[in-house]
Amino acid sequence: MLEARGLTKRFGGKPAVDELSFTVHAGRVTGFLGPNGAGKSTTMRMFLGLDRPGAGSALVNGKPFHQLRHPMHEVGAVLDAKAVHPGRTAYGHLLGLAYSNGIGRRRVAEVLEIAGLAKAAHKRVGGFSLGMGQRLGIAAALLGDPQVLLFDEPVNGLDPEGVRWIRNLMRGLAAEGRTVFVSSHLMSEMEVTADHLVVIGRGRLIADTAVRDFLAGGAREMVKVRSPQAIQLAGRLREAGGEVTADDEGALLVTGLDPVQVSAAAAACGAALHELSRQRVSLETAFMRLTEDSVEYRADSLPPA
């Protein structure tokens, strides 16, 4: 597993990670979320020994990374898929990594096949697209058949088929009992991939919870209602204690009342209902509401044309 204990890191006196503690368990996909500048990449780098904590510890299977005897056999990671010499072939890049960790040629061929790069094995990496580079990075992470995997924005540059592939791969790895820790800004993808979430803001822990619980607590229930008597209905709903806004298509979005109460308000004012539905809270909505006070880089308005 992965474990952060009071993890702290400062750059120029400014805390990037601030007394952060959490545990990433095996057997599930754990999403690592936070606004830009929240400290996600720094945290991952500390797990991999690329940054040294100013205080606290970042442990892989109970040890700091530098104490692992055979690192690639215990942990695999993709932090920067472009960190490959462009003159090397995909096969040559992986073979060099394999030899340095006592891994045979057969495993190189296996991970190229898993990543869908078998036909591009002898092409130079400098000619790879961003998506192919991501696949090569994932192949390298899998090379030592590790029990712990860290992925930072793994779907960048992937086409829809590639996104589905990495989603199924991560869920399959977790189903095998491995620890899968993935950072992403794509909320829609995390919503269908992750089982658990660790959310940070300004380097501090905001949430450490199951996805379903995060969604349940991230926003109030909303009811969508459409009526030709929308103005009268909106007034009655507010009288009943609801908060009412309108979407871009003229439907009313109601919080504070459930569908039965909305229906009763419509009947009371004689409003016909063309639609009445309970709106599911998205991960994006819950995340934005929970982290709105932790956003460091915010654009308040669009620049003039």
Buried (B, 14 or more C-beta within 10 A) or exposed (E): BBBBBEBBBBEEEEBBBBBBBBBBBBBBBBBBBBBEBBBBBBBBBBBBBEBEBBEBBBBBBEEBBEEBEEBBBBBBBBBEBEEBEEEBBBBBBBBEBBEEBEBEEEBBBBBBEBBBBBEBBEBBBEEBEEBBBBBBBBBBBBBBBBBBBBBBBBBBBBEEEBBEBBBEBBBEBBEEEBBBBBBBBBBEBBBEBBBBBBBBBBBBBBBBBEBEEBBEBBBEBBBBBBBEBBEBBBEBBBEBEBEBEEEEEEBBBBBBBEBEBBBEBBEEBEBEBEEBEEBEBBBBBBBBBBBEEBBEEEEEEEEEE
